Amino acid sequence: QILSGVLQNWALKTIADTNAPDGNRILAFVSLSQNLPSSAVETTLSVAKSHSNKWMRRAAWHALASSTSQVFRDNLESLAKDESPFVREVLAEVRS
């Protein structure tokens, strides 16, 4: 439990840090994909919709898809219109 709390704290700080290396932010989104707190949903959505790195967008969409937030479902059209097929693949992973 302590490790998961430490990891979650690191991940939340990292996704909000626009100066953090892309690889670190991607890892942070992946680590939050099983437990994305509601406080991180808006930041995650912003990255998912607008970041220039397709792998960052994919990780952010995946984290949103795994959350219980309605925000993911409300933004499926944005995901479906992403220019990268690697990002759009997240749609195939979504459970109804």
Backbone torsions as a table, in degrees:
resi	resn	phi	psi	omega
1	GLN	NA	-41.0	-179.1
2	ILE	-63.5	-44.2	179.7
3	LEU	-62.4	-42.1	-179.9
4	SER	-64.3	-36.4	176.9
5	GLY	-66.4	-41.4	178.2
6	VAL	-65.1	-45.1	179.6
7	LEU	-63.1	-43.7	179.9
8	GLN	-63.6	-42.3	177.9
9	ASN	-60.9	-45.0	177.7
10	TRP	-60.9	-46.2	-177.2
11	ALA	-62.7	-43.2	-179.9
12	LEU	-63.7	-41.4	177.2
13	LYS	-66.2	-39.5	-175.7
14	THR	-69.9	-41.8	-179.6
15	ILE	-67.0	-27.3	179.5
16	ALA	-83.0	-14.7	-177.0
17	ASP	-89.4	100.2	-177.7
18	THR	-68.1	-12.6	177.4
19	ASN	-93.5	-5.3	178.7
20	ALA	-68.2	147.2	177.2
21	PRO	-58.6	144.0	-178.9
22	ASP	-53.8	-42.7	-179.5
23	GLY	-59.2	-38.7	178.2
24	ASN	-67.5	-41.5	-179.4
25	ARG	-68.1	-38.7	177.0
26	ILE	-61.4	-46.7	177.7
27	LEU	-60.0	-38.0	179.0
28	ALA	-63.8	-43.6	177.7
29	PHE	-63.8	-41.0	179.1
30	VAL	-62.3	-42.3	-179.0
31	SER	-68.0	-24.7	178.9
32	LEU	-90.9	-3.4	-173.3
33	SER	-66.7	-17.8	176.5
34	GLN	-95.7	-11.4	-176.5
35	ASN	-158.4	66.3	179.7
36	LEU	-79.7	114.4	179.8
37	PRO	-68.5	150.1	-180.0
38	SER	-59.1	-27.9	179.6
39	SER	-67.1	-17.1	-177.9
40	ALA	-102.8	-1.8	-174.0
41	VAL	-64.1	-46.4	-177.0
42	GLU	-65.3	-42.9	176.6
43	THR	-61.3	-43.2	-179.2
44	THR	-64.1	-43.0	178.6
45	LEU	-63.4	-41.3	179.1
46	SER	-60.2	-44.8	178.0
47	VAL	-65.2	-43.9	-178.3
48	ALA	-59.5	-36.8	-176.1
49	LYS	-85.6	-25.5	-166.7
50	SER	-132.1	-8.3	-176.8
51	HIS	-68.8	145.9	-178.6
52	SER	-75.3	-22.2	-178.0
53	ASN	-86.9	116.5	-177.5
54	LYS	-61.0	-33.2	-179.0
55	TRP	-71.6	-33.1	175.7
56	MET	-67.6	-45.7	178.6
57	ARG	-60.7	-43.0	-180.0
58	ARG	-60.3	-46.9	-179.6
59	ALA	-62.9	-39.5	179.7
60	ALA	-67.3	-44.9	177.4
61	TRP	-61.5	-40.2	-179.8
62	HIS	-63.2	-42.0	178.0
63	ALA	-62.6	-41.8	178.0
64	LEU	-64.9	-40.1	-179.5
65	ALA	-62.9	-32.1	-178.1
66	SER	-83.8	-10.1	-178.4
67	SER	-84.0	170.2	178.2
68	THR	-92.6	2.2	-177.0
69	SER	-70.3	142.5	175.4
70	GLN	-72.4	-15.4	-177.8
71	VAL	-56.3	-40.2	179.4
72	PHE	-60.1	-51.6	-178.1
73	ARG	-62.8	-35.0	179.5
74	ASP	-70.3	-15.6	-176.1
75	ASN	-118.8	20.1	-179.9
76	LEU	-59.1	-34.5	179.8
77	GLU	-63.1	-40.0	177.2
78	SER	-62.9	-42.0	177.7
79	LEU	-63.6	-45.0	-178.7
80	ALA	-63.7	-24.7	-178.9
81	LYS	-95.2	2.9	179.4
82	ASP	-59.5	141.5	-176.7
83	GLU	-68.2	-20.9	-175.9
84	SER	-99.2	128.0	175.9
85	PRO	-64.6	-26.2	178.6
86	PHE	-66.7	-33.5	177.4
87	VAL	-75.8	-45.0	-178.9
88	ARG	-62.6	-22.1	177.8
89	GLU	-58.1	-23.4	179.0
90	VAL	-57.8	-31.8	178.3
91	LEU	-57.0	-38.6	-179.2
92	ALA	-68.8	-20.6	-178.0
93	GLU	-90.8	-8.9	-175.2
94	VAL	-74.5	132.2	174.6
95	ARG	-95.7	142.2	179.2
96	SER	-80.9	NA	NA
